[in-house]
Amino acid sequence: MRYELNIGRRCVVAFAGVLALAATTGCQASFKATAGGSNQPSTYNPPPSYNEPPQGQGRGPRRAPMPGAGGPTSTNNPPPYNPPPYNPGPQAPRYTLPGGESVPVATANNGFGDGQATADALRGFVYSIPAGTSRLPSLQNMRPIGVIYARSLDVPERNFRDGFPGIDNTRNEWFAIRYEGTFNVSRTANYSFRLRSDDGSLLYIDDTIRLNNDGLHSAGGGAVNVPLNAGTHRIRVDYFQGGAGNAALQLFVAPSGSGERIFTTSL
């Protein structure tokens, strides 16, 4: 049992188990008793972290501090819980198309490219094409579904189920990519280009078609010699993957008198 002695408006004397009477001239005293449970301690010493509200502002329910928190908690809080730091993850980058519409940029390397727009990379626009497509469609009239970047074109023959992650994890057939950019030639010479793909592909150098490897077919292609002056040149490679089967896309280059290697933008 807890008793409170209110002496006028001037003071409050609270105690448990012992009743004391204080006489004050001109004051009227009243008592208030509050029942406690059978396990209620004889005295209550609030922890140092508990801040007793000032008299006259209302006590409200007494609240125990959250363990280890060093202070009182709101009555609305759940039991003590330490959540891991919030990490929203990387925000998917976007590429703005002419006209202001944007499409996602690949978030991971998957052989066809990645999301790193470096100075030595070709930019690849990714397209969804209709099922049953047997030749490369006119990609310039289509809206891409995403963008990737590639510093080389080197996708050896592999099962189509490996797909094209990074833009659409479920896409493993009926897609096309148009790679475009520039490359630098260190010396004037004849350069041999060889394009190998499954399915169709086209190679353009300085806006002129050099190799036509279009159609639905297994991994294969052809080669061509191109005379190039030292300096900067334009390149474009169009590629599409049809239905179930394998996928491949590789572009090789060899200067006159040198061995063949995978194409990069610096020759």
C-alpha positions in Angstrom: 0.0 0.0 0.0 1.3 3.5 -0.9 0.1 6.7 0.9 0.5 10.3 -0.1 0.0 13.3 2.1 -0.9 16.4 0.2 -0.5 19.5 2.4 -2.3 22.3 0.7 -0.6 23.2 -2.6 2.8 23.6 -1.1 4.2 20.1 -0.7 3.8 16.3 -1.1 5.1 13.8 1.3 5.1 10.2 0.0 6.1 7.1 1.9 5.2 3.4 2.1 4.6 1.3 5.2 4.8 4.3 7.7 2.2 7.1 8.2 3.5 10.4 9.4 1.6 13.6 10.2 3.0 17.0 9.5 1.2 20.0 11.0 1.3 23.3 9.1 -0.6 26.3 10.1 -3.3 27.3 7.6 -3.0 24.2 5.5 -5.5 21.4 5.1 -4.3 17.9 4.6 -5.7 15.0 2.7 -4.6 11.5 2.1 -4.7 9.3 -1.1 -4.0 5.6 -1.0 -2.9 3.5 -4.0 -3.1 -0.3 -4.0 -0.1 -2.2 -5.3 0.5 -5.9 -6.1 1.6 -8.5 -3.6 5.1 -8.3 -5.0 5.3 -4.5 -4.7 8.5 -3.5 -3.0 8.4 -1.5 0.2 10.2 1.4 -1.4 10.6 2.5 -5.1 13.9 4.0 -6.2 13.6 5.0 -9.8 16.8 4.4 -11.9 19.0 7.4 -12.5 17.8 7.4 -16.2 14.2 7.9 -15.1 13.1 11.6 -15.1 10.2 12.2 -12.7 7.8 14.7 -14.3 7.3 18.0 -12.3 4.4 18.1 -10.0 1.3 19.6 -11.5 1.9 18.3 -15.0 0.5 14.9 -14.4 2.5 11.7 -13.9 1.0 9.3 -16.4 2.1 5.7 -16.2 5.6 5.0 -14.9 7.9 3.6 -17.6 10.9 1.5 -17.3 13.9 2.4 -19.4 14.9 0.1 -22.3 17.8 -2.0 -21.2 21.0 -0.4 -22.4 19.3 2.6 -23.8 20.1 4.9 -21.0 16.7 6.6 -20.8 12.9 6.1 -20.9 11.1 4.7 -23.8 7.8 5.6 -25.4 4.9 3.4 -24.4 4.4 2.8 -28.1 7.8 1.2 -28.7 8.1 -2.6 -29.2 10.3 -4.7 -26.9 14.1 -3.9 -27.2 15.3 -4.5 -30.7 18.5 -3.5 -32.5 17.8 -3.6 -36.2 20.8 -3.9 -38.7 21.8 -0.6 -40.4 19.4 0.3 -43.2 21.0 -0.3 -46.5 18.8 0.4 -49.5 21.4 -1.0 -52.0 22.7 0.6 -55.1 20.1 2.6 -57.1 19.7 1.3 -60.6 21.3 3.9 -63.0 19.3 5.2 -65.9 20.3 6.3 -69.5 18.3 9.1 -71.0 17.2 8.5 -74.6 16.5 11.3 -77.1 13.2 12.8 -76.2 13.8 12.5 -72.4 12.7 8.9 -71.8 15.1 6.9 -69.7 16.0 3.1 -69.6 18.0 1.1 -67.1 21.7 0.5 -67.3 23.1 -3.0 -66.7 24.0 -3.5 -63.1 26.4 -6.5 -63.5 28.9 -7.9 -65.9 27.4 -10.8 -67.9 29.8 -11.2 -70.8 27.8 -9.0 -73.1 28.8 -5.9 -71.1 28.3 -4.1 -67.8 27.3 -0.7 -66.4 30.7 1.1 -66.6 30.6 3.9 -69.2 34.3 4.3 -69.5 36.1 6.2 -72.3 37.3 2.9 -73.9 33.9 1.2 -74.0 31.3 0.7 -76.7 27.7 1.6 -75.8 25.2 -1.2 -76.4 21.4 -0.6 -76.7 19.4 -3.7 -75.8 16.2 -4.5 -77.6 13.4 -7.0 -77.1 12.5 -8.6 -80.5 9.4 -10.7 -81.5 9.6 -14.4 -81.1 10.2 -16.0 -84.5 12.5 -13.2 -85.7 14.8 -14.8 -88.3 17.0 -11.7 -89.3 18.1 -8.5 -87.6 15.2 -6.0 -87.5 15.7 -2.3 -88.2 16.9 -1.4 -84.7 17.1 2.3 -85.2 13.2 2.4 -85.4 12.8 0.4 -82.1 12.8 1.5 -78.5 15.6 -0.1 -76.4 14.8 -1.7 -73.1 18.3 -1.0 -71.6 21.9 0.0 -72.0 25.2 -1.8 -71.5 28.9 -1.0 -72.0 31.6 -3.3 -73.4 35.3 -2.8 -73.8 35.5 -5.9 -76.0 33.0 -8.3 -77.7 34.0 -11.7 -76.3 31.1 -14.0 -75.6 32.3 -17.6 -76.4 29.6 -20.1 -77.4 27.4 -20.9 -74.4 23.9 -22.2 -73.6 21.2 -19.7 -74.3 19.8 -20.4 -70.7 22.8 -18.4 -69.4 20.7 -15.5 -70.6 21.3 -11.8 -70.5 21.3 -10.8 -66.8 21.8 -7.2 -65.7 18.9 -5.8 -67.7 16.3 -8.6 -67.4 17.2 -11.7 -65.5 14.6 -13.7 -67.3 15.7 -12.8 -70.8 17.6 -15.6 -72.5 16.2 -15.5 -76.1 14.7 -13.1 -78.6 16.8 -10.0 -77.8 19.1 -7.8 -79.9 22.0 -5.5 -79.1 23.4 -2.6 -81.1 27.0 -1.7 -80.0 28.4 1.5 -81.3 31.4 3.8 -80.6 34.9 4.7 -81.8 38.3 3.0 -81.8 41.8 4.3 -82.2 44.3 3.0 -84.7 48.0 3.6 -83.9 49.4 3.1 -87.4 48.1 3.0 -90.9 47.8 -0.6 -92.1 45.4 -3.3 -93.3 43.4 -4.8 -90.4 41.7 -8.2 -90.5 38.3 -8.3 -88.7 36.6 -11.6 -87.9 33.0 -11.8 -86.6 31.7 -14.9 -85.0 28.1 -15.2 -83.7 25.1 -17.3 -82.9 22.7 -16.0 -84.1 23.0 -13.1 -86.6 25.4 -10.2 -86.6 26.6 -7.3 -88.7 29.8 -5.3 -88.6 30.0 -1.6 -89.7 33.3 0.4 -89.8 33.1 4.1 -90.6 29.4 3.6 -91.5 30.1 1.0 -94.1 29.0 -2.6 -93.7 32.1 -4.9 -93.7 30.7 -8.2 -92.6 27.2 -9.7 -92.9 26.7 -12.7 -90.6 22.9 -12.3 -90.3 20.2 -15.0 -89.9 19.4 -17.9 -87.5 22.5 -20.2 -87.4 25.0 -21.9 -85.1 28.2 -20.2 -84.1 30.2 -19.1 -87.1 31.0 -16.1 -89.3 33.6 -14.7 -91.6 36.5 -12.3 -91.9 37.4 -9.2 -94.0 40.5 -7.0 -94.5 40.0 -3.3 -94.0 42.6 -0.6 -94.7 42.7 1.9 -91.9 44.6 5.1 -91.5 46.0 6.0 -88.1 43.5 7.9 -86.1 39.9 7.5 -84.8 37.3 5.4 -86.6 33.6 4.6 -86.0 32.4 1.0 -85.4 29.0 -0.6 -85.0 28.0 -4.2 -84.4 24.4 -5.4 -84.5 23.6 -8.8 -82.9 20.5 -10.8 -82.1 19.8 -14.0 -80.2 16.9 -16.1 -81.5 15.2 -19.0 -79.8 16.4 -22.0 -77.8 20.0 -23.0 -78.6 23.4 -21.6 -78.0 24.5 -17.9 -78.0 27.8 -16.4 -79.1 29.3 -13.1 -80.1 33.0 -12.5 -80.7 34.9 -9.9 -82.7 38.6 -10.5 -83.5 41.1 -8.2 -85.1 44.6 -8.7 -86.5 46.9 -5.9 -87.9 49.0 -7.0 -90.9 51.8 -9.3 -89.8 50.4 -9.7 -86.3 48.4 -12.5 -84.6 44.6 -12.3 -84.1 43.2 -11.1 -80.8 39.9 -10.0 -79.4 38.9 -6.5 -80.6 39.3 -3.6 -78.2 38.9 0.1 -78.9 42.7 0.7 -79.0 44.6 -1.0 -81.9 
